[in-house]
């Protein structure tokens, strides 16, 4: 009896195993069979919702191939037509006319008229407080396919600003949608089938106005951990992945299997320095000492294996704003750093290895998040180098979602993030956000009237050469003031299997899944 | 004490495992003498060097010597895990004995709290507690204490309940012994061996849990040379610099095995009922 029971159990077990194995097998065949119609794209994602006016969520709306703007940047950051086929400016520099492409339709079949665009832009201004930091309009009028925008002041870079994902054109006549989960009705090649922060499933837009959509389905799992993302690509779980980490890039060198698309991005890894009254970095000498003690070249060349360009100025060298002619007074020099600290009155009186003043050690809180692999590394390298001159750096790992509020509340000494410097095609917005007096993003207490004056001149300057000149001067002021810690400029990448074509990374960081990503022939 | 010495003489497994435990402790204490480099000294030009004669276990992402970090990690991990087990042992046993001896309301209060604690999955609760308190080694120890003391409390309570009914306790009560006297002289010595055995065999498990919390970022913070944390840091280079995961992993493995074997052997020595 006992024996019979044992045999039965063993048989049942084997049956279960066979069943499980069959399950795996079925999965595999589905994978290879459906490959042509489906693309699987491993991404990082910060958006809980697809409401484009919330936070920076519009980036995701564009990255996933859902939304499109009037204007698009090409591979050299020049403006090219998208939903608008052309645009012009009046002689008084206040009136812009955009001609909307006659073919353009929303995914529900509604035509994209100038009136629809007008309502979409107005909605953005109504709901997002960030819109106003781009430009202020007097009025917007629609005339057939012509959209006329009158601004209060001359806005030299208005078309570039309208290329920012914040100004994605949506169909405002549709009101019965949950934007957070279903996304708005847009004009892009894909539509939302289901969306959560963990995974999105997109399906082809049957009414797409600009050619045939190459895939029926795009599955976009969020794989925030860079190593997991690399492994998912290696195992074939995904067909393409954004931003493979520095250490893992060498795993995909086999050209017969993978395409690596890599370029110097428009991003800067910036640690904002809190120089408000009462903070140690209020003292310019402490700031200068801190910046001087960091061997940024080694960070980028060795620790990050040359996947980052060594940092110096606010604007990365991939944009032509005088990177080489700027001089950094706080270049790597440990002796100078020590001397500066001593001049500022910081000395190690109790021999604990850290300098102190009035009985308190020089301690800095370094806020970072680990969603981007380089940030903890920079933070640790800073901690290690700062210790050599007696500054104690306390690392604080935080969730990305609270980063913005910490940054705006000023509860930090150093706050690192990886920032796109030219989301409107021009770094002026970026320079204002982080350093202009009174800007909400600038909670560091940095204020320099000379800088603000240059910024005001820049705001109304149309001549590109003069704009460049102004921005070079502004950068030099920031460097002289030690107004920020510029660690490096990432090269970004997109790695795809050779079964895909045109999975290329673009300088503007919001064109990921485009209509051009297609199966290779 | 006499039992332990006898055990060393007669029980070979206990002798051998005790030797290894002492060796581990010696390594941990002597880390500053043996380690060829400062575990925190970052020579960034030397990042990611594979194991070689100069750097036995290679170097990590900041060019720190992996071997030295693991040696220092031994003292770091051992001292924290011993502290943790001591705290749990003390808290759990005390509460359990009180609950078991006094019974009534004391018992109800203590045991219901303990029931509440075990109605959560342990590691998840520890993560939640450590997450709320913020990542640090002390907070990880607090979190694990909150989760684990109930086991000791229940064990101690059940043994006290059994011993309380024995004749010698009754006799002590009849003779007018005070509660303190009875607890110290009659009850504690009788439950202590089993409690110590439990604690000893828990060292390995606790070490894993502490390393687990550090791995998840709720325990030790960089740049501490803690094994769990080192595993987490090495994870990012799993395929390109595998020595950064292999060696800390091996260190945890070896240590846990040694303590588990020692815990088992100690039970054989201390608990006469197990003898054949």
HADDOCK unambig.tbl for C-alpha pairs under 7 A between the chains (distance, minus, plus):
assign (segid A and resid 227 and name CA) (segid B and resid 236 and name CA) 5.73 0.50 0.50
assign (segid A and resid 247 and name CA) (segid B and resid 237 and name CA) 6.23 0.50 0.50
assign (segid A and resid 247 and name CA) (segid B and resid 240 and name CA) 6.62 0.50 0.50
assign (segid A and resid 248 and name CA) (segid B and resid 240 and name CA) 6.87 0.50 0.50
assign (segid A and resid 298 and name CA) (segid B and resid 44 and name CA) 6.62 0.50 0.50
assign (segid A and resid 298 and name CA) (segid B and resid 45 and name CA) 6.52 0.50 0.50
assign (segid A and resid 302 and name CA) (segid B and resid 45 and name CA) 6.24 0.50 0.50
assign (segid A and resid 302 and name CA) (segid B and resid 47 and name CA) 6.75 0.50 0.50
assign (segid A and resid 303 and name CA) (segid B and resid 44 and name CA) 6.95 0.50 0.50
assign (segid A and resid 303 and name CA) (segid B and resid 47 and name CA) 6.23 0.50 0.50
assign (segid A and resid 303 and name CA) (segid B and resid 61 and name CA) 6.26 0.50 0.50
assign (segid A and resid 303 and name CA) (segid B and resid 62 and name CA) 6.67 0.50 0.50
assign (segid A and resid 381 and name CA) (segid B and resid 62 and name CA) 6.82 0.50 0.50
assign (segid A and resid 384 and name CA) (segid B and resid 42 and name CA) 6.54 0.50 0.50
